[in-house]
């Protein structure tokens, strides 16, 4: 039975950057509308079953309730068995369950942070990440109908384009020799000792950064890398830099409407499997735009660039 998973994060697009910058809130009703169109797309390519992450807003059930009578879906739509915590762990656990259920593809609604958590749990399941977050370097702007059609084609095995599913890069963070976390886009070191508000929106206190990719049209920390040396998602390279005086100065959009000068002491292109040593402790490491790891003074941290990230559906190639 062709099965597709849906993880729609109700908290994406609502972090503190919406208050301190000029971003607009991506409300949950719009996510309901997107999911409704995704479901119609999936049904059109004969997907028989959809499993979804339940959430406190009820995004998927509301999407079903809003269907017109002539559009009732010929597919089963069921939630995964998940005890909600209302935290980012819900996305991680839901992805794990969906991987165990052997879904053929997985559609996410969120930003870089949501997809990082999903990537940690989804195994080899191909992702189609629909952009509804604040930092949206990893997910893509795609109409929900098209996302449903493409993900359904991949799940059913009827898309034979060689580029329909492609690998992605990721960073592996090693703490005292042990892998403890990942990032899909960037790991940024901040001169701080408390995580506090997870999102980062200021360049003061930035010490180091390691990036899988970055282009001038990106927003967030990746825009800094992109304005120094553009590296795309398919390039077999990344970028490592140190912030500070004595080197380059770039202007970058680090949040919606926040375009600021950033001083970079040094930067260099890095190869796959190359590791970058963290030079500053104690500190906080932000992963894909959110503070995640508190590093103690005696800790040793290395960050490795790999091409072992989640498989990603190219919706254009999948439908071609």
DAPE-V103863 format. One record per residue. N is the residue number from 1. RES is the residue in three letters. SS is DSSP state (2 for helix, 1 for strand, 0 for the rest). D_LAST is the distance of its C-alpha to the last C-alpha in whole Angstrom. Layout:
n=N res=RES ss=SS d_last=D_LAST
n=N res=RES ss=SS d_last=D_LAST
//
This chain:
n=1 res=UNK ss=0 d_last=24
n=2 res=UNK ss=0 d_last=20
n=3 res=UNK ss=1 d_last=21
n=4 res=UNK ss=1 d_last=20
n=5 res=UNK ss=1 d_last=22
n=6 res=UNK ss=1 d_last=23
n=7 res=UNK ss=1 d_last=25
n=8 res=UNK ss=1 d_last=26
n=9 res=UNK ss=0 d_last=29
n=10 res=UNK ss=0 d_last=31
n=11 res=UNK ss=0 d_last=33
n=12 res=UNK ss=0 d_last=30
n=13 res=UNK ss=0 d_last=31
n=14 res=UNK ss=0 d_last=34
n=15 res=UNK ss=0 d_last=36
n=16 res=UNK ss=0 d_last=39
n=17 res=UNK ss=2 d_last=37
n=18 res=UNK ss=2 d_last=37
n=19 res=UNK ss=2 d_last=40
n=20 res=UNK ss=2 d_last=41
n=21 res=UNK ss=0 d_last=38
n=22 res=UNK ss=0 d_last=37
n=23 res=UNK ss=0 d_last=34
n=24 res=UNK ss=0 d_last=33
n=25 res=UNK ss=0 d_last=33
n=26 res=UNK ss=0 d_last=30
n=27 res=UNK ss=0 d_last=32
n=28 res=UNK ss=2 d_last=31
n=29 res=UNK ss=2 d_last=31
n=30 res=UNK ss=2 d_last=28
n=31 res=UNK ss=2 d_last=26
n=32 res=UNK ss=2 d_last=27
n=33 res=UNK ss=2 d_last=25
n=34 res=UNK ss=2 d_last=22
n=35 res=UNK ss=2 d_last=23
n=36 res=UNK ss=2 d_last=23
n=37 res=UNK ss=2 d_last=20
n=38 res=UNK ss=2 d_last=18
n=39 res=UNK ss=2 d_last=20
n=40 res=UNK ss=2 d_last=19
n=41 res=UNK ss=2 d_last=16
n=42 res=UNK ss=2 d_last=16
n=43 res=UNK ss=2 d_last=19
n=44 res=UNK ss=2 d_last=16
n=45 res=UNK ss=0 d_last=14
n=46 res=UNK ss=0 d_last=18
n=47 res=UNK ss=0 d_last=19
n=48 res=UNK ss=0 d_last=22
n=49 res=UNK ss=1 d_last=24
n=50 res=UNK ss=1 d_last=24
n=51 res=UNK ss=1 d_last=26
n=52 res=UNK ss=1 d_last=27
n=53 res=UNK ss=0 d_last=29
n=54 res=UNK ss=0 d_last=32
n=55 res=UNK ss=0 d_last=34
n=56 res=UNK ss=0 d_last=37
n=57 res=UNK ss=0 d_last=35
n=58 res=UNK ss=0 d_last=33
n=59 res=UNK ss=2 d_last=30
n=60 res=UNK ss=2 d_last=28
n=61 res=UNK ss=2 d_last=31
n=62 res=UNK ss=2 d_last=31
n=63 res=UNK ss=2 d_last=28
n=64 res=UNK ss=2 d_last=29
n=65 res=UNK ss=2 d_last=32
n=66 res=UNK ss=0 d_last=30
n=67 res=UNK ss=0 d_last=28
n=68 res=UNK ss=0 d_last=30
n=69 res=UNK ss=2 d_last=31
n=70 res=UNK ss=2 d_last=29
n=71 res=UNK ss=2 d_last=26
n=72 res=UNK ss=0 d_last=28
n=73 res=UNK ss=0 d_last=25
n=74 res=UNK ss=0 d_last=25
n=75 res=UNK ss=0 d_last=25
n=76 res=UNK ss=1 d_last=27
n=77 res=UNK ss=1 d_last=27
n=78 res=UNK ss=1 d_last=30
n=79 res=UNK ss=1 d_last=31
n=80 res=UNK ss=0 d_last=31
n=81 res=UNK ss=0 d_last=35
n=82 res=UNK ss=0 d_last=36
n=83 res=UNK ss=0 d_last=39
n=84 res=UNK ss=0 d_last=38
n=85 res=UNK ss=0 d_last=40
n=86 res=UNK ss=0 d_last=38
n=87 res=UNK ss=0 d_last=37
n=88 res=UNK ss=0 d_last=34
n=89 res=UNK ss=2 d_last=35
n=90 res=UNK ss=2 d_last=34
n=91 res=UNK ss=2 d_last=30
n=92 res=UNK ss=2 d_last=31
n=93 res=UNK ss=2 d_last=33
n=94 res=UNK ss=2 d_last=30
n=95 res=UNK ss=2 d_last=27
n=96 res=UNK ss=2 d_last=30
n=97 res=UNK ss=2 d_last=30
n=98 res=UNK ss=2 d_last=27
n=99 res=UNK ss=2 d_last=26
n=100 res=UNK ss=2 d_last=29
n=101 res=UNK ss=0 d_last=28
n=102 res=UNK ss=0 d_last=25
n=103 res=UNK ss=0 d_last=22
n=104 res=UNK ss=0 d_last=19
n=105 res=UNK ss=1 d_last=18
n=106 res=UNK ss=1 d_last=19
n=107 res=UNK ss=1 d_last=19
n=108 res=UNK ss=1 d_last=21
n=109 res=UNK ss=1 d_last=23
n=110 res=UNK ss=1 d_last=25
n=111 res=UNK ss=0 d_last=26
n=112 res=UNK ss=2 d_last=26
n=113 res=UNK ss=2 d_last=29
n=114 res=UNK ss=2 d_last=28
n=115 res=UNK ss=2 d_last=25
n=116 res=UNK ss=2 d_last=28
n=117 res=UNK ss=2 d_last=29
n=118 res=UNK ss=2 d_last=27
n=119 res=UNK ss=2 d_last=26
n=120 res=UNK ss=2 d_last=29
n=121 res=UNK ss=2 d_last=29
n=122 res=UNK ss=0 d_last=25
n=123 res=UNK ss=0 d_last=26
n=124 res=UNK ss=0 d_last=23
n=125 res=UNK ss=0 d_last=21
n=126 res=UNK ss=0 d_last=17
n=127 res=UNK ss=1 d_last=18
n=128 res=UNK ss=1 d_last=16
n=129 res=UNK ss=1 d_last=18
n=130 res=UNK ss=1 d_last=19
n=131 res=UNK ss=1 d_last=21
n=132 res=UNK ss=0 d_last=25
n=133 res=UNK ss=0 d_last=27
n=134 res=UNK ss=0 d_last=30
n=135 res=UNK ss=0 d_last=28
n=136 res=UNK ss=0 d_last=24
n=137 res=UNK ss=0 d_last=23
n=138 res=UNK ss=0 d_last=22
n=139 res=UNK ss=0 d_last=20
n=140 res=UNK ss=1 d_last=17
n=141 res=UNK ss=0 d_last=18
n=142 res=UNK ss=0 d_last=15
n=143 res=UNK ss=0 d_last=16
n=144 res=UNK ss=2 d_last=17
n=145 res=UNK ss=2 d_last=15
n=146 res=UNK ss=2 d_last=12
n=147 res=UNK ss=2 d_last=13
n=148 res=UNK ss=2 d_last=14
n=149 res=UNK ss=2 d_last=11
n=150 res=UNK ss=2 d_last=9
n=151 res=UNK ss=2 d_last=13
n=152 res=UNK ss=2 d_last=14
n=153 res=UNK ss=2 d_last=11
n=154 res=UNK ss=2 d_last=12
n=155 res=UNK ss=2 d_last=15
n=156 res=UNK ss=2 d_last=15
n=157 res=UNK ss=0 d_last=14
n=158 res=UNK ss=0 d_last=11
n=159 res=UNK ss=0 d_last=8
n=160 res=UNK ss=0 d_last=9
n=161 res=UNK ss=0 d_last=7
n=162 res=UNK ss=0 d_last=10
n=163 res=UNK ss=0 d_last=10
n=164 res=UNK ss=0 d_last=9
n=165 res=UNK ss=1 d_last=12
n=166 res=UNK ss=1 d_last=15
n=167 res=UNK ss=0 d_last=18
n=168 res=UNK ss=0 d_last=20
n=169 res=UNK ss=0 d_last=24
n=170 res=UNK ss=1 d_last=27
n=171 res=UNK ss=1 d_last=31
n=172 res=UNK ss=1 d_last=33
n=173 res=UNK ss=1 d_last=37
n=174 res=UNK ss=1 d_last=40
n=175 res=UNK ss=1 d_last=43
n=176 res=UNK ss=0 d_last=46
n=177 res=UNK ss=0 d_last=44
n=178 res=UNK ss=1 d_last=42
n=179 res=UNK ss=1 d_last=38
n=180 res=UNK ss=1 d_last=39
n=181 res=UNK ss=1 d_last=35
n=182 res=UNK ss=1 d_last=32
n=183 res=UNK ss=1 d_last=30
n=184 res=UNK ss=0 d_last=27
n=185 res=UNK ss=0 d_last=27
n=186 res=UNK ss=1 d_last=31
n=187 res=UNK ss=1 d_last=34
n=188 res=UNK ss=1 d_last=37
n=189 res=UNK ss=1 d_last=41
n=190 res=UNK ss=1 d_last=43
n=191 res=UNK ss=0 d_last=47
n=192 res=UNK ss=0 d_last=48
n=193 res=UNK ss=0 d_last=49
n=194 res=UNK ss=0 d_last=48
n=195 res=UNK ss=0 d_last=44
n=196 res=UNK ss=0 d_last=45
n=197 res=UNK ss=0 d_last=43
n=198 res=UNK ss=0 d_last=39
n=199 res=UNK ss=1 d_last=37
n=200 res=UNK ss=0 d_last=38
n=201 res=UNK ss=0 d_last=39
n=202 res=UNK ss=0 d_last=41
n=203 res=UNK ss=0 d_last=42
n=204 res=UNK ss=0 d_last=45
n=205 res=UNK ss=0 d_last=46
n=206 res=UNK ss=1 d_last=43
n=207 res=UNK ss=1 d_last=44
n=208 res=UNK ss=1 d_last=41
n=209 res=UNK ss=1 d_last=37
n=210 res=UNK ss=1 d_last=34
n=211 res=UNK ss=1 d_last=31
n=212 res=UNK ss=0 d_last=27
n=213 res=UNK ss=0 d_last=26
n=214 res=UNK ss=1 d_last=27
n=215 res=UNK ss=0 d_last=26
n=216 res=UNK ss=0 d_last=28
n=217 res=UNK ss=0 d_last=26
n=218 res=UNK ss=0 d_last=26
n=219 res=UNK ss=0 d_last=29
n=220 res=UNK ss=0 d_last=31
n=221 res=UNK ss=0 d_last=33
n=222 res=UNK ss=2 d_last=30
n=223 res=UNK ss=2 d_last=30
n=224 res=UNK ss=2 d_last=34
n=225 res=UNK ss=2 d_last=32
n=226 res=UNK ss=2 d_last=29
n=227 res=UNK ss=2 d_last=32
n=228 res=UNK ss=2 d_last=34
n=229 res=UNK ss=0 d_last=31
n=230 res=UNK ss=0 d_last=28
n=231 res=UNK ss=1 d_last=26
n=232 res=UNK ss=0 d_last=22
n=233 res=UNK ss=0 d_last=20
n=234 res=UNK ss=0 d_last=19
n=235 res=UNK ss=0 d_last=23
n=236 res=UNK ss=0 d_last=25
n=237 res=UNK ss=1 d_last=28
n=238 res=UNK ss=1 d_last=29
n=239 res=UNK ss=1 d_last=32
n=240 res=UNK ss=1 d_last=36
n=241 res=UNK ss=1 d_last=38
n=242 res=UNK ss=1 d_last=42
n=243 res=UNK ss=1 d_last=43
n=244 res=UNK ss=1 d_last=46
n=245 res=UNK ss=1 d_last=48
n=246 res=UNK ss=1 d_last=49
n=247 res=UNK ss=1 d_last=45
n=248 res=UNK ss=1 d_last=42
n=249 res=UNK ss=1 d_last=42
n=250 res=UNK ss=1 d_last=39
n=251 res=UNK ss=1 d_last=38
n=252 res=UNK ss=1 d_last=35
n=253 res=UNK ss=1 d_last=34
n=254 res=UNK ss=1 d_last=34
n=255 res=UNK ss=1 d_last=34
n=256 res=UNK ss=0 d_last=33
n=257 res=UNK ss=0 d_last=36
n=258 res=UNK ss=1 d_last=37
n=259 res=UNK ss=1 d_last=37
n=260 res=UNK ss=1 d_last=40
n=261 res=UNK ss=1 d_last=41
n=262 res=UNK ss=1 d_last=41
n=263 res=UNK ss=1 d_last=43
n=264 res=UNK ss=1 d_last=42
n=265 res=UNK ss=1 d_last=44
n=266 res=UNK ss=1 d_last=42
n=267 res=UNK ss=1 d_last=39
n=268 res=UNK ss=1 d_last=37
n=269 res=UNK ss=1 d_last=34
n=270 res=UNK ss=1 d_last=34
n=271 res=UNK ss=1 d_last=32
n=272 res=UNK ss=0 d_last=30
n=273 res=UNK ss=0 d_last=33
n=274 res=UNK ss=0 d_last=35
n=275 res=UNK ss=1 d_last=37
n=276 res=UNK ss=1 d_last=39
n=277 res=UNK ss=1 d_last=42
n=278 res=UNK ss=0 d_last=43
n=279 res=UNK ss=0 d_last=47
n=280 res=UNK ss=0 d_last=48
n=281 res=UNK ss=0 d_last=49
n=282 res=UNK ss=0 d_last=50
n=283 res=UNK ss=1 d_last=47
n=284 res=UNK ss=1 d_last=44
n=285 res=UNK ss=1 d_last=40
n=286 res=UNK ss=1 d_last=37
n=287 res=UNK ss=1 d_last=34
n=288 res=UNK ss=0 d_last=31
n=289 res=UNK ss=0 d_last=33
n=290 res=UNK ss=1 d_last=36
n=291 res=UNK ss=1 d_last=39
n=292 res=UNK ss=1 d_last=39
n=293 res=UNK ss=1 d_last=41
n=294 res=UNK ss=1 d_last=45
n=295 res=UNK ss=1 d_last=46
n=296 res=UNK ss=0 d_last=50
n=297 res=UNK ss=0 d_last=52
n=298 res=UNK ss=0 d_last=53
n=299 res=UNK ss=0 d_last=49
n=300 res=UNK ss=0 d_last=47
n=301 res=UNK ss=1 d_last=43
n=302 res=UNK ss=1 d_last=41
n=303 res=UNK ss=1 d_last=37
n=304 res=UNK ss=1 d_last=34
n=305 res=UNK ss=1 d_last=31
n=306 res=UNK ss=1 d_last=29
n=307 res=UNK ss=0 d_last=25
n=308 res=UNK ss=0 d_last=26
n=309 res=UNK ss=0 d_last=24
n=310 res=UNK ss=0 d_last=22
n=311 res=UNK ss=0 d_last=18
n=312 res=UNK ss=1 d_last=16
n=313 res=UNK ss=1 d_last=12
n=314 res=UNK ss=0 d_last=10
n=315 res=UNK ss=2 d_last=8
n=316 res=UNK ss=2 d_last=6
n=317 res=UNK ss=2 d_last=5
n=318 res=UNK ss=2 d_last=6
n=319 res=UNK ss=2 d_last=4
n=320 res=UNK ss=0 d_last=0
//
